[in-house]
Amino acid sequence: MTVQVATLVEAKFAENAETTQYTSAPSVRTIIDKYSVTNVTGSSAQYTARAVPSGQSAGSNNAVISARAILPGETYNCPEMVGQILEPGDFVSTLAGTASALVHRISGRKVS
């Protein structure tokens, strides 16, 4: 068994359309260790994150964080996502309620 500590998603703006951010590679199990979202604007903005099983589509049935308001200047560390395990082909999909408002970053371990 090999364990690789990795940045899964570099810091970047979350899109205001449902977007796949990270997909666990074939034969790799991914464990999310750190997941943060920072609101860089002066207004509250909503954030949704989903842990989607391989072969499924992002939807309300796999939301882990659902339309959570991130306050102006707040960094939210997403305890709901920390510890989530993505099996091979599973993916993280996100949705920001406001474009260019929320910056997210994800790190964790890849186990193969």
Backbone atoms as SQL, in Angstrom:
CREATE TABLE atoms (id INTEGER PRIMARY KEY, chain TEXT, resi INTEGER, resn TEXT, atom TEXT, x REAL, y REAL, z REAL);
INSERT INTO atoms VALUES
  (1, 'A', 1, 'MET', 'N', 0.852, -1.170, 0.000),
  (2, 'A', 1, 'MET', 'CA', 0.000, 0.000, 0.000),
  (3, 'A', 1, 'MET', 'C', 0.902, 1.239, 0.000),
  (4, 'A', 2, 'THR', 'N', 0.565, 2.199, -0.859),
  (5, 'A', 2, 'THR', 'CA', 1.287, 3.462, -0.950),
  (6, 'A', 2, 'THR', 'C', 0.351, 4.592, -0.555),
  (7, 'A', 3, 'VAL', 'N', 0.849, 5.506, 0.282),
  (8, 'A', 3, 'VAL', 'CA', 0.068, 6.677, 0.688),
  (9, 'A', 3, 'VAL', 'C', 0.823, 7.917, 0.228),
  (10, 'A', 4, 'GLN', 'N', 0.143, 8.755, -0.522),
  (11, 'A', 4, 'GLN', 'CA', 0.730, 10.001, -1.020),
  (12, 'A', 4, 'GLN', 'C', -0.086, 11.173, -0.489),
  (13, 'A', 5, 'VAL', 'N', 0.558, 12.083, 0.239),
  (14, 'A', 5, 'VAL', 'CA', -0.097, 13.309, 0.694),
  (15, 'A', 5, 'VAL', 'C', -0.103, 14.264, -0.493),
  (16, 'A', 6, 'ALA', 'N', -1.265, 14.892, -0.772),
  (17, 'A', 6, 'ALA', 'CA', -1.360, 15.702, -1.988),
  (18, 'A', 6, 'ALA', 'C', -2.346, 16.852, -1.838),
  (19, 'A', 7, 'THR', 'N', -2.079, 17.905, -2.609),
  (20, 'A', 7, 'THR', 'CA', -3.082, 18.949, -2.800),
  (21, 'A', 7, 'THR', 'C', -4.015, 18.414, -3.880),
  (22, 'A', 8, 'LEU', 'N', -5.277, 18.261, -3.553),
  (23, 'A', 8, 'LEU', 'CA', -6.246, 17.711, -4.497),
  (24, 'A', 8, 'LEU', 'C', -6.797, 18.798, -5.411),
  (25, 'A', 9, 'VAL', 'N', -7.039, 19.974, -4.846),
  (26, 'A', 9, 'VAL', 'CA', -7.499, 21.134, -5.616),
  (27, 'A', 9, 'VAL', 'C', -6.717, 22.341, -5.111),
  (28, 'A', 10, 'GLU', 'N', -5.924, 22.939, -5.993),
  (29, 'A', 10, 'GLU', 'CA', -5.205, 24.173, -5.645),
  (30, 'A', 10, 'GLU', 'C', -6.230, 25.271, -5.368),
  (31, 'A', 11, 'ALA', 'N', -5.839, 26.270, -4.595),
  (32, 'A', 11, 'ALA', 'CA', -6.743, 27.384, -4.297),
  (33, 'A', 11, 'ALA', 'C', -7.235, 28.016, -5.592),
  (34, 'A', 12, 'LYS', 'N', -8.558, 28.088, -5.738),
  (35, 'A', 12, 'LYS', 'CA', -9.166, 28.682, -6.932),
  (36, 'A', 12, 'LYS', 'C', -10.607, 29.060, -6.623),
  (37, 'A', 13, 'PHE', 'N', -11.153, 29.943, -7.470),
  (38, 'A', 13, 'PHE', 'CA', -12.546, 30.340, -7.302),
  (39, 'A', 13, 'PHE', 'C', -13.477, 29.175, -7.612),
  (40, 'A', 14, 'ALA', 'N', -14.483, 29.007, -6.783),
  (41, 'A', 14, 'ALA', 'CA', -15.545, 28.047, -7.046),
  (42, 'A', 14, 'ALA', 'C', -16.479, 28.663, -8.085),
  (43, 'A', 15, 'GLU', 'N', -16.850, 27.880, -9.081),
  (44, 'A', 15, 'GLU', 'CA', -17.716, 28.365, -10.150),
  (45, 'A', 15, 'GLU', 'C', -19.172, 28.449, -9.695),
  (46, 'A', 16, 'ASN', 'N', -19.940, 29.318, -10.356),
  (47, 'A', 16, 'ASN', 'CA', -21.360, 29.431, -10.020),
  (48, 'A', 16, 'ASN', 'C', -22.213, 28.558, -10.938),
  (49, 'A', 17, 'ALA', 'N', -21.616, 27.456, -11.375),
  (50, 'A', 17, 'ALA', 'CA', -22.305, 26.373, -12.075),
  (51, 'A', 17, 'ALA', 'C', -21.730, 25.079, -11.501),
  (52, 'A', 18, 'GLU', 'N', -22.542, 24.043, -11.373),
  (53, 'A', 18, 'GLU', 'CA', -22.074, 22.766, -10.818),
  (54, 'A', 18, 'GLU', 'C', -20.832, 22.311, -11.589),
  (55, 'A', 19, 'THR', 'N', -19.723, 22.081, -10.870),
  (56, 'A', 19, 'THR', 'CA', -18.444, 21.777, -11.502),
  (57, 'A', 19, 'THR', 'C', -17.717, 20.674, -10.735),
  (58, 'A', 20, 'THR', 'N', -17.212, 19.681, -11.468),
  (59, 'A', 20, 'THR', 'CA', -16.377, 18.657, -10.852),
  (60, 'A', 20, 'THR', 'C', -15.026, 19.262, -10.526),
  (61, 'A', 21, 'GLN', 'N', -14.603, 19.132, -9.273),
  (62, 'A', 21, 'GLN', 'CA', -13.342, 19.711, -8.835),
  (63, 'A', 21, 'GLN', 'C', -12.222, 18.681, -8.754),
  (64, 'A', 22, 'TYR', 'N', -12.559, 17.468, -8.359),
  (65, 'A', 22, 'TYR', 'CA', -11.554, 16.425, -8.181),
  (66, 'A', 22, 'TYR', 'C', -12.211, 15.076, -8.396),
  (67, 'A', 23, 'THR', 'N', -11.500, 14.170, -9.097),
  (68, 'A', 23, 'THR', 'CA', -11.966, 12.800, -9.294),
  (69, 'A', 23, 'THR', 'C', -10.883, 11.854, -8.814),
  (70, 'A', 24, 'SER', 'N', -11.245, 10.902, -7.967),
  (71, 'A', 24, 'SER', 'CA', -10.296, 9.912, -7.477),
  (72, 'A', 24, 'SER', 'C', -9.918, 8.989, -8.629),
  (73, 'A', 25, 'ALA', 'N', -8.629, 8.798, -8.825),
  (74, 'A', 25, 'ALA', 'CA', -8.112, 8.012, -9.951),
  (75, 'A', 25, 'ALA', 'C', -8.461, 6.529, -9.809),
  (76, 'A', 26, 'PRO', 'N', -8.410, 5.793, -10.938),
  (77, 'A', 26, 'PRO', 'CA', -8.628, 4.347, -10.866),
  (78, 'A', 26, 'PRO', 'C', -7.618, 3.704, -9.901),
  (79, 'A', 27, 'SER', 'N', -8.047, 2.746, -9.152),
  (80, 'A', 27, 'SER', 'CA', -7.212, 2.021, -8.188),
  (81, 'A', 27, 'SER', 'C', -6.688, 2.900, -7.051),
  (82, 'A', 28, 'VAL', 'N', -7.298, 4.072, -6.847),
  (83, 'A', 28, 'VAL', 'CA', -6.872, 4.978, -5.774),
  (84, 'A', 28, 'VAL', 'C', -8.071, 5.335, -4.904),
  (85, 'A', 29, 'ARG', 'N', -7.875, 5.236, -3.611),
  (86, 'A', 29, 'ARG', 'CA', -8.850, 5.713, -2.635),
  (87, 'A', 29, 'ARG', 'C', -8.307, 7.041, -2.123),
  (88, 'A', 30, 'THR', 'N', -9.144, 8.071, -2.076),
  (89, 'A', 30, 'THR', 'CA', -8.721, 9.397, -1.630),
  (90, 'A', 30, 'THR', 'C', -9.419, 9.738, -0.321),
  (91, 'A', 31, 'ILE', 'N', -8.639, 10.250, 0.635),
  (92, 'A', 31, 'ILE', 'CA', -9.187, 10.678, 1.919),
  (93, 'A', 31, 'ILE', 'C', -8.967, 12.181, 2.033),
  (94, 'A', 32, 'ILE', 'N', -10.033, 12.929, 2.246),
  (95, 'A', 32, 'ILE', 'CA', -9.933, 14.385, 2.367),
  (96, 'A', 32, 'ILE', 'C', -9.519, 14.736, 3.800),
  (97, 'A', 33, 'ASP', 'N', -8.413, 15.475, 3.919),
  (98, 'A', 33, 'ASP', 'CA', -7.897, 15.866, 5.230),
  (99, 'A', 33, 'ASP', 'C', -8.156, 17.330, 5.566),
  (100, 'A', 34, 'LYS', 'N', -8.166, 18.185, 4.575),
  (101, 'A', 34, 'LYS', 'CA', -8.357, 19.624, 4.795),
  (102, 'A', 34, 'LYS', 'C', -9.174, 20.161, 3.636),
  (103, 'A', 35, 'TYR', 'N', -10.184, 20.966, 3.965),
  (104, 'A', 35, 'TYR', 'CA', -11.076, 21.507, 2.934),
  (105, 'A', 35, 'TYR', 'C', -11.503, 22.884, 3.426),
  (106, 'A', 36, 'SER', 'N', -11.089, 23.933, 2.736),
  (107, 'A', 36, 'SER', 'CA', -11.439, 25.280, 3.191),
  (108, 'A', 36, 'SER', 'C', -12.075, 26.089, 2.064),
  (109, 'A', 37, 'VAL', 'N', -12.945, 26.993, 2.475),
  (110, 'A', 37, 'VAL', 'CA', -13.625, 27.911, 1.561),
  (111, 'A', 37, 'VAL', 'C', -13.524, 29.299, 2.182),
  (112, 'A', 38, 'THR', 'N', -13.041, 30.268, 1.399),
  (113, 'A', 38, 'THR', 'CA', -12.895, 31.640, 1.883),
  (114, 'A', 38, 'THR', 'C', -13.706, 32.582, 1.015),
  (115, 'A', 39, 'ASN', 'N', -14.511, 33.414, 1.664),
  (116, 'A', 39, 'ASN', 'CA', -15.279, 34.425, 0.952),
  (117, 'A', 39, 'ASN', 'C', -14.418, 35.687, 0.865),
  (118, 'A', 40, 'VAL', 'N', -14.056, 36.071, -0.353),
  (119, 'A', 40, 'VAL', 'CA', -13.168, 37.223, -0.563),
  (120, 'A', 40, 'VAL', 'C', -13.936, 38.498, -0.894),
  (121, 'A', 41, 'THR', 'N', -15.256, 38.467, -0.721),
  (122, 'A', 41, 'THR', 'CA', -16.080, 39.630, -1.049),
  (123, 'A', 41, 'THR', 'C', -16.658, 40.261, 0.224),
  (124, 'A', 42, 'GLY', 'N', -17.412, 41.318, 0.031),
  (125, 'A', 42, 'GLY', 'CA', -18.070, 42.011, 1.131),
  (126, 'A', 42, 'GLY', 'C', -19.502, 41.570, 1.336),
  (127, 'A', 43, 'SER', 'N', -19.936, 40.522, 0.639),
  (128, 'A', 43, 'SER', 'CA', -21.305, 40.019, 0.764),
  (129, 'A', 43, 'SER', 'C', -21.293, 38.529, 1.046),
  (130, 'A', 44, 'SER', 'N', -22.316, 38.060, 1.721),
  (131, 'A', 44, 'SER', 'CA', -22.454, 36.636, 1.993),
  (132, 'A', 44, 'SER', 'C', -22.640, 35.871, 0.671),
  (133, 'A', 45, 'ALA', 'N', -22.116, 34.647, 0.601),
  (134, 'A', 45, 'ALA', 'CA', -22.265, 33.823, -0.603),
  (135, 'A', 45, 'ALA', 'C', -22.503, 32.374, -0.189),
  (136, 'A', 46, 'GLN', 'N', -23.322, 31.666, -0.939),
  (137, 'A', 46, 'GLN', 'CA', -23.653, 30.279, -0.617),
  (138, 'A', 46, 'GLN', 'C', -22.692, 29.316, -1.303),
  (139, 'A', 47, 'TYR', 'N', -22.426, 28.180, -0.616),
  (140, 'A', 47, 'TYR', 'CA', -21.510, 27.165, -1.133),
  (141, 'A', 47, 'TYR', 'C', -22.122, 25.793, -0.929),
  (142, 'A', 48, 'THR', 'N', -22.055, 24.965, -1.971),
  (143, 'A', 48, 'THR', 'CA', -22.531, 23.589, -1.915),
  (144, 'A', 48, 'THR', 'C', -21.401, 22.674, -2.363),
  (145, 'A', 49, 'ALA', 'N', -21.201, 21.573, -1.637),
  (146, 'A', 49, 'ALA', 'CA', -20.193, 20.570, -2.018),
  (147, 'A', 49, 'ALA', 'C', -20.844, 19.195, -1.962),
  (148, 'A', 50, 'ARG', 'N', -20.499, 18.376, -2.945),
  (149, 'A', 50, 'ARG', 'CA', -21.072, 17.027, -3.027),
  (150, 'A', 50, 'ARG', 'C', -19.955, 15.988, -3.147),
  (151, 'A', 51, 'ALA', 'N', -20.123, 14.853, -2.495),
  (152, 'A', 51, 'ALA', 'CA', -19.257, 13.697, -2.663),
  (153, 'A', 51, 'ALA', 'C', -20.077, 12.705, -3.491),
  (154, 'A', 52, 'VAL', 'N', -19.699, 12.549, -4.760),
  (155, 'A', 52, 'VAL', 'CA', -20.531, 11.819, -5.715),
  (156, 'A', 52, 'VAL', 'C', -19.903, 10.460, -6.037),
  (157, 'A', 53, 'PRO', 'N', -20.638, 9.380, -5.806),
  (158, 'A', 53, 'PRO', 'CA', -20.125, 8.055, -6.143),
  (159, 'A', 53, 'PRO', 'C', -19.936, 7.892, -7.662),
  (160, 'A', 54, 'SER', 'N', -18.944, 7.101, -8.016),
  (161, 'A', 54, 'SER', 'CA', -18.661, 6.822, -9.421),
  (162, 'A', 54, 'SER', 'C', -19.923, 6.351, -10.147),
  (163, 'A', 55, 'GLY', 'N', -20.147, 6.889, -11.323),
  (164, 'A', 55, 'GLY', 'CA', -21.297, 6.500, -12.130),
  (165, 'A', 55, 'GLY', 'C', -22.570, 7.257, -11.816),
  (166, 'A', 56, 'GLN', 'N', -22.565, 8.087, -10.778),
  (167, 'A', 56, 'GLN', 'CA', -23.739, 8.878, -10.437),
  (168, 'A', 56, 'GLN', 'C', -23.534, 10.325, -10.866),
  (169, 'A', 57, 'SER', 'N', -24.602, 11.090, -10.808),
  (170, 'A', 57, 'SER', 'CA', -24.551, 12.514, -11.129),
  (171, 'A', 57, 'SER', 'C', -24.672, 13.329, -9.851),
  (172, 'A', 58, 'ALA', 'N', -24.084, 14.522, -9.868),
  (173, 'A', 58, 'ALA', 'CA', -24.200, 15.429, -8.729),
  (174, 'A', 58, 'ALA', 'C', -25.659, 15.827, -8.547),
  (175, 'A', 59, 'GLY', 'N', -26.145, 15.749, -7.322),
  (176, 'A', 59, 'GLY', 'CA', -27.529, 16.117, -7.037),
  (177, 'A', 59, 'GLY', 'C', -27.745, 16.247, -5.547),
  (178, 'A', 60, 'SER', 'N', -28.952, 16.571, -5.163),
  (179, 'A', 60, 'SER', 'CA', -29.257, 16.787, -3.747),
  (180, 'A', 60, 'SER', 'C', -29.033, 15.528, -2.917),
  (181, 'A', 61, 'ASN', 'N', -29.103, 14.350, -3.549),
  (182, 'A', 61, 'ASN', 'CA', -28.935, 13.095, -2.816),
  (183, 'A', 61, 'ASN', 'C', -27.491, 12.844, -2.376),
  (184, 'A', 62, 'ASN', 'N', -26.504, 13.583, -2.927),
  (185, 'A', 62, 'ASN', 'CA', -25.123, 13.381, -2.497),
  (186, 'A', 62, 'ASN', 'C', -24.474, 14.670, -1.984),
  (187, 'A', 63, 'ALA', 'N', -25.306, 15.637, -1.591),
  (188, 'A', 63, 'ALA', 'CA', -24.782, 16.878, -1.005),
  (189, 'A', 63, 'ALA', 'C', -24.244, 16.603, 0.396),
  (190, 'A', 64, 'VAL', 'N', -23.061, 17.108, 0.663),
  (191, 'A', 64, 'VAL', 'CA', -22.468, 17.024, 1.994),
  (192, 'A', 64, 'VAL', 'C', -22.602, 18.393, 2.670),
  (193, 'A', 65, 'ILE', 'N', -22.410, 19.444, 1.889),
  (194, 'A', 65, 'ILE', 'CA', -22.659, 20.818, 2.332),
  (195, 'A', 65, 'ILE', 'C', -23.701, 21.370, 1.371),
  (196, 'A', 66, 'SER', 'N', -24.811, 21.856, 1.878),
  (197, 'A', 66, 'SER', 'CA', -25.890, 22.329, 1.014),
  (198, 'A', 66, 'SER', 'C', -26.191, 23.808, 1.243),
  (199, 'A', 67, 'ALA', 'N', -25.825, 24.625, 0.264),
  (200, 'A', 67, 'ALA', 'CA', -26.130, 26.066, 0.266),
  (201, 'A', 67, 'ALA', 'C', -25.766, 26.740, 1.585),
  (202, 'A', 68, 'ARG', 'N', -24.580, 26.436, 2.098),
  (203, 'A', 68, 'ARG', 'CA', -24.132, 27.059, 3.346),
  (204, 'A', 68, 'ARG', 'C', -23.688, 28.488, 3.068),
  (205, 'A', 69, 'ALA', 'N', -24.191, 29.424, 3.853),
  (206, 'A', 69, 'ALA', 'CA', -23.794, 30.827, 3.716),
  (207, 'A', 69, 'ALA', 'C', -22.392, 31.006, 4.281),
  (208, 'A', 70, 'ILE', 'N', -21.492, 31.523, 3.456),
  (209, 'A', 70, 'ILE', 'CA', -20.145, 31.864, 3.887),
  (210, 'A', 70, 'ILE', 'C', -20.128, 33.393, 4.017),
  (211, 'A', 71, 'LEU', 'N', -19.864, 33.876, 5.210),
  (212, 'A', 71, 'LEU', 'CA', -19.939, 35.309, 5.489),
  (213, 'A', 71, 'LEU', 'C', -18.787, 36.082, 4.847),
  (214, 'A', 72, 'PRO', 'N', -18.954, 37.383, 4.645),
  (215, 'A', 72, 'PRO', 'CA', -17.879, 38.193, 4.064),
  (216, 'A', 72, 'PRO', 'C', -16.584, 38.055, 4.875),
  (217, 'A', 73, 'GLY', 'N', -15.497, 37.727, 4.205),
  (218, 'A', 73, 'GLY', 'CA', -14.204, 37.590, 4.849),
  (219, 'A', 73, 'GLY', 'C', -14.002, 36.304, 5.641),
  (220, 'A', 74, 'GLU', 'N', -15.023, 35.458, 5.723),
  (221, 'A', 74, 'GLU', 'CA', -14.939, 34.222, 6.505),
  (222, 'A', 74, 'GLU', 'C', -14.160, 33.143, 5.765),
  (223, 'A', 75, 'THR', 'N', -13.365, 32.371, 6.521),
  (224, 'A', 75, 'THR', 'CA', -12.797, 31.130, 6.020),
  (225, 'A', 75, 'THR', 'C', -13.494, 30.007, 6.768),
  (226, 'A', 76, 'TYR', 'N', -14.169, 29.152, 6.027),
  (227, 'A', 76, 'TYR', 'CA', -14.908, 28.031, 6.598),
  (228, 'A', 76, 'TYR', 'C', -14.117, 26.759, 6.312),
  (229, 'A', 77, 'ASN', 'N', -13.824, 25.969, 7.338),
  (230, 'A', 77, 'ASN', 'CA', -12.972, 24.789, 7.190),
  (231, 'A', 77, 'ASN', 'C', -13.711, 23.488, 6.891),
  (232, 'A', 78, 'CYS', 'N', -14.975, 23.545, 6.614),
  (233, 'A', 78, 'CYS', 'CA', -15.771, 22.427, 6.097),
  (234, 'A', 78, 'CYS', 'C', -15.585, 21.102, 6.835),
  (235, 'A', 79, 'PRO', 'N', -15.933, 21.033, 8.115),
  (236, 'A', 79, 'PRO', 'CA', -15.764, 19.772, 8.838),
  (237, 'A', 79, 'PRO', 'C', -16.589, 18.635, 8.235),
  (238, 'A', 80, 'GLU', 'N', -17.643, 18.965, 7.496),
  (239, 'A', 80, 'GLU', 'CA', -18.475, 17.939, 6.851),
  (240, 'A', 80, 'GLU', 'C', -17.697, 17.160, 5.788),
  (241, 'A', 81, 'MET', 'N', -16.709, 17.811, 5.160),
  (242, 'A', 81, 'MET', 'CA', -15.942, 17.163, 4.087),
  (243, 'A', 81, 'MET', 'C', -14.690, 16.453, 4.603),
  (244, 'A', 82, 'VAL', 'N', -14.150, 16.927, 5.738),
  (245, 'A', 82, 'VAL', 'CA', -12.942, 16.315, 6.292),
  (246, 'A', 82, 'VAL', 'C', -13.260, 14.885, 6.718),
  (247, 'A', 83, 'GLY', 'N', -12.441, 13.953, 6.265),
  (248, 'A', 83, 'GLY', 'CA', -12.643, 12.541, 6.579),
  (249, 'A', 83, 'GLY', 'C', -13.452, 11.788, 5.540),
  (250, 'A', 84, 'GLN', 'N', -14.039, 12.503, 4.582),
  (251, 'A', 84, 'GLN', 'CA', -14.773, 11.824, 3.522),
  (252, 'A', 84, 'GLN', 'C', -13.798, 10.959, 2.714),
  (253, 'A', 85, 'ILE', 'N', -14.234, 9.767, 2.332),
  (254, 'A', 85, 'ILE', 'CA', -13.416, 8.849, 1.554),
  (255, 'A', 85, 'ILE', 'C', -14.023, 8.739, 0.164),
  (256, 'A', 86, 'LEU', 'N', -13.189, 8.980, -0.840),
  (257, 'A', 86, 'LEU', 'CA', -13.614, 8.839, -2.229),
  (258, 'A', 86, 'LEU', 'C', -13.018, 7.550, -2.782),
  (259, 'A', 87, 'GLU', 'N', -13.871, 6.648, -3.187),
  (260, 'A', 87, 'GLU', 'CA', -13.421, 5.407, -3.819),
  (261, 'A', 87, 'GLU', 'C', -12.999, 5.718, -5.262),
  (262, 'A', 88, 'PRO', 'N', -12.310, 4.791, -5.938),
  (263, 'A', 88, 'PRO', 'CA', -11.909, 5.048, -7.326),
  (264, 'A', 88, 'PRO', 'C', -13.100, 5.510, -8.185),
  (265, 'A', 89, 'GLY', 'N', -12.920, 6.618, -8.883),
  (266, 'A', 89, 'GLY', 'CA', -13.965, 7.158, -9.750),
  (267, 'A', 89, 'GLY', 'C', -14.949, 8.087, -9.071),
  (268, 'A', 90, 'ASP', 'N', -14.983, 8.100, -7.742),
  (269, 'A', 90, 'ASP', 'CA', -15.837, 9.050, -7.019),
  (270, 'A', 90, 'ASP', 'C', -15.285, 10.453, -7.236),
  (271, 'A', 91, 'PHE', 'N', -16.139, 11.464, -7.096),
  (272, 'A', 91, 'PHE', 'CA', -15.653, 12.826, -7.315),
  (273, 'A', 91, 'PHE', 'C', -16.323, 13.839, -6.395),
  (274, 'A', 92, 'VAL', 'N', -15.649, 14.996, -6.272),
  (275, 'A', 92, 'VAL', 'CA', -16.169, 16.134, -5.525),
  (276, 'A', 92, 'VAL', 'C', -16.675, 17.142, -6.544),
  (277, 'A', 93, 'SER', 'N', -17.913, 17.569, -6.369),
  (278, 'A', 93, 'SER', 'CA', -18.515, 18.571, -7.241),
  (279, 'A', 93, 'SER', 'C', -18.981, 19.730, -6.365),
  (280, 'A', 94, 'THR', 'N', -18.822, 20.958, -6.868),
  (281, 'A', 94, 'THR', 'CA', -19.181, 22.127, -6.059),
  (282, 'A', 94, 'THR', 'C', -20.030, 23.115, -6.851),
  (283, 'A', 95, 'LEU', 'N', -20.645, 24.008, -6.095),
  (284, 'A', 95, 'LEU', 'CA', -21.467, 25.058, -6.674),
  (285, 'A', 95, 'LEU', 'C', -21.399, 26.275, -5.758),
  (286, 'A', 96, 'ALA', 'N', -20.993, 27.413, -6.312),
  (287, 'A', 96, 'ALA', 'CA', -20.991, 28.675, -5.571),
  (288, 'A', 96, 'ALA', 'C', -22.206, 29.476, -6.000),
  (289, 'A', 97, 'GLY', 'N', -22.856, 30.110, -5.044),
  (290, 'A', 97, 'GLY', 'CA', -24.026, 30.914, -5.356),
  (291, 'A', 97, 'GLY', 'C', -23.681, 32.226, -6.042),
  (292, 'A', 98, 'THR', 'N', -22.418, 32.640, -5.931),
  (293, 'A', 98, 'THR', 'CA', -21.968, 33.903, -6.502),
  (294, 'A', 98, 'THR', 'C', -20.622, 33.684, -7.184),
  (295, 'A', 99, 'ALA', 'N', -20.493, 34.139, -8.420),
  (296, 'A', 99, 'ALA', 'CA', -19.221, 34.006, -9.149),
  (297, 'A', 99, 'ALA', 'C', -18.147, 34.880, -8.506),
  (298, 'A', 100, 'SER', 'N', -16.910, 34.395, -8.532),
  (299, 'A', 100, 'SER', 'CA', -15.731, 35.142, -8.062),
  (300, 'A', 100, 'SER', 'C', -15.857, 35.635, -6.621),
  (301, 'A', 101, 'ALA', 'N', -16.519, 34.844, -5.784),
  (302, 'A', 101, 'ALA', 'CA', -16.674, 35.224, -4.375),
  (303, 'A', 101, 'ALA', 'C', -15.968, 34.254, -3.437),
  (304, 'A', 102, 'LEU', 'N', -15.976, 32.975, -3.786),
  (305, 'A', 102, 'LEU', 'CA', -15.487, 31.940, -2.880),
  (306, 'A', 102, 'LEU', 'C', -14.269, 31.224, -3.453),
  (307, 'A', 103, 'VAL', 'N', -13.210, 31.179, -2.662),
  (308, 'A', 103, 'VAL', 'CA', -11.991, 30.458, -3.050),
  (309, 'A', 103, 'VAL', 'C', -11.929, 29.198, -2.198),
  (310, 'A', 104, 'HIS', 'N', -11.783, 28.035, -2.851),
  (311, 'A', 104, 'HIS', 'CA', -11.691, 26.801, -2.083),
  (312, 'A', 104, 'HIS', 'C', -10.354, 26.092, -2.378),
  (313, 'A', 105, 'ARG', 'N', -9.946, 25.252, -1.418),
  (314, 'A', 105, 'ARG', 'CA', -8.730, 24.458, -1.537),
  (315, 'A', 105, 'ARG', 'C', -8.962, 23.156, -0.809),
  (316, 'A', 106, 'ILE', 'N', -8.486, 22.045, -1.411),
  (317, 'A', 106, 'ILE', 'CA', -8.697, 20.726, -0.832),
  (318, 'A', 106, 'ILE', 'C', -7.362, 19.972, -0.829),
  (319, 'A', 107, 'SER', 'N', -7.051, 19.345, 0.294),
  (320, 'A', 107, 'SER', 'CA', -5.867, 18.493, 0.352),
  (321, 'A', 107, 'SER', 'C', -6.231, 17.189, 1.056),
  (322, 'A', 108, 'GLY', 'N', -5.396, 16.172, 0.845),
  (323, 'A', 108, 'GLY', 'CA', -5.673, 14.892, 1.455),
  (324, 'A', 108, 'GLY', 'C', -4.640, 13.848, 1.129),
  (325, 'A', 109, 'ARG', 'N', -5.061, 12.589, 1.206),
  (326, 'A', 109, 'ARG', 'CA', -4.169, 11.458, 0.955),
  (327, 'A', 109, 'ARG', 'C', -4.739, 10.585, -0.148),
  (328, 'A', 110, 'LYS', 'N', -3.832, 10.127, -1.017),
  (329, 'A', 110, 'LYS', 'CA', -4.195, 9.174, -2.063),
  (330, 'A', 110, 'LYS', 'C', -3.591, 7.823, -1.659),
  (331, 'A', 111, 'VAL', 'N', -4.442, 6.815, -1.531),
  (332, 'A', 111, 'VAL', 'CA', -4.008, 5.502, -1.084),
  (333, 'A', 111, 'VAL', 'C', -4.191, 4.521, -2.234),
  (334, 'A', 112, 'SER', 'N', -3.084, 3.865, -2.596),
  (335, 'A', 112, 'SER', 'CA', -3.178, 2.866, -3.684),
  (336, 'A', 112, 'SER', 'C', -2.482, 1.583, -3.292);
